[in-house]
Every structure is written in C-alpha cells, then in structure tokens.
Amino acid sequence: MSGNAGKTVDAAPFEHGFTPLLRVIRPGSLGIEIGPFLHPVAAKRDGYRTLVVDRYDQVALREKARERGAKPAEIERIEPVDFVGDASRLLDLVRGQGFTGKVDWIVSSHNFEHLPDPIRFLRDCEALLAPGGSLAMIVPDKRCCFDRFHPAATAAGMIEAAQVIPTPASEAWAAFRQFSSSAVLDRSGTETIAWGLAESDPERMLMGDPRPHHARLQRQLTKGRDPDFCGHRWRFTPAAFEAVLFDLRILGQVGLEVDELIPTVHGEFTVTLRAAALGELTVEEIRRRRTDLRLRADDEAAVVSRAYRALEAELAATRVELARLGAQAAGGR
C-alpha cells in the first residue's frame, strides 16, 4: 500500500469563497452530494450531474429552512433529493432505491464528523466510486469551533464505533459528551460557536456549565428515550484526520487514503480521498509515518495554546524593539 503523505495544496485561492470541492468534478461526470441543504456545491440547476442524498426530501427540507428563518432565495436553492435516508448507510441507501451504477465523485461538507459509523461510510464511498474516482470532504477544524477543548478522534474510537449498535443510551451519552465540553468564543460580549483560526484566542474562550446537560442525560437514561442526536461525534485538525486515515488504512479497515489536503480556511479544511495502490510498508516506515503525523497534530494544537500565543507576542515585541534600536543606531552614525 502507499505510504506517501497526502499532497498539501495552497489554501490561498480558497480564502475568497471558491469551494475546493469543485476541484474533483470533471465536466459531464456523475457524482453524489451528501446533504447540501441550503448550500449545494454541485447544484443540478448549474448543470452538474448530481445525485443528492439527504435524510429528508425537498419539501421537508424547505419547511425546515423556513422554520430556521432562511431567506427565500436560499430556500429556493434547496435541491430535489434523489435518495432519502441515512448517509451513514450510503451503499444500502442508493442500492435499495434502485441505483446500480458507479459515480465519479462524492462531495460532502460538514457531514463526516456527525456519522455514527464513519468507517462504514468510507467503505460505502469506495464501493460506489468508479476507478480513479474521488471523495472530497470539507471538515471543521476543532480548533475553530465549539469542539475546541474536545480530544481529537482516533482510529481506535472509530473501529469501536463500527462494532456498536446505537441505542437510546449511546445517543444520550454522545449528546452529553458534546454539550458538556463545548466552548464558545467571546466577541466583545457576543458568544459564537465558530471562528477563524487566527481568531482562536485562548483568552477569549469560555466553557459552558455542564450541569444542565448532565441533568438532561439522566432524564434520557431514565426514560430510555432516543434524543435523536445529530451533533459532532468526531473531532479533527488536518494532521489528526490524516493520522486516523493512515491508521485505518494500515489496519485494513478502509481502502482510501488522503490524496490532497487543503489546510484550514475559515475554520474548515478540505481532504480528497482516493483508493490507494496496494503495496507493502516496512514496520519502520509505518512507525515513522505515524509519529510524524502525531507530531504535526501536536504542532497544530500548540498554535492555539496560551503558551504559543504568549511567545508569539513576546517575539513580536522583541522585533519592534530591535527595529527601534536599529533605527536609533543608524541615526547616530
């Protein structure tokens, strides 16, 4: 199997609104978009050959959009849904509703982190992709949202999740894990749950009170009622995502690997996955690759830490002082 790292793509062109997911779509190709809701990437009306997957049909989605106060123009752009059902059972869903072919691409924005069984989703995508096809996903960077203080996902956690049959209790615990450790960013008295990486100032972070969420958990466990949790189950930084995918690949859990990665822009990063060529990696190659990815994840976590920010401020002040002293020395000549 391939042991090469995914190619890192310059993020600058995507800082002004162009979605990198369109990079995988060739003219005239057939693909699947997972849960586009108000913001379709490859809209049918724009000429894309897109099969839309969502938990609800177009009528229900438009009603939900109205309830959320969406603008009429946004509601109008909600796509007709081709396959209504759970994207975490993607292969069964599309095959069960009559689609027997292959697709050239699958695009998904802010979906992967919600899935109860992400391994199954990746396997389903691989089964649906034609040779050379791509799965492209936009994933929130945990440093830039309410997941700030949650630990990053691991391959072990995903493998365990693949063996667990969800119950009302497991869903209640998933909700408690998210909400009891969620954070917000204080913007001059206004709290927000998502922000840019440059704005991720640890001095402006606020944790919530876990007690209401614990009380809700106890009520749900007592009543045995499914809370229908649809929040985040998995958290990533770019390197943490690559680390999980690499581990899943070498353990034979999935056949996809990271082909390209666009670093975090506006609080989210983009990964493109393709089927990896078979081959063999030595134990030493595996150890080096796994270590490098986790050290990169450490570095990513460090840039939003108090210690890093303090050193950054100290360095900036030192540069200003050196410039002042240099100007003073030049003026004294």
Beta strands, then each sheet from edge to edge (+ up, - down):
strand 1: 7-8
strand 2: 30-34
strand 3: 49-54
strand 4: 83-84
strand 5: 103-109
strand 6: 129-140
strand 7: 183-187
strand 8: 190-192
strand 9: 205-207
strand 10: 256-265
strand 11: 268-275
sheet 1: 1+ 10+ 11- 6+ 5+ 2+ 3+ 4+
sheet 2: 8+ 7- 9+
end
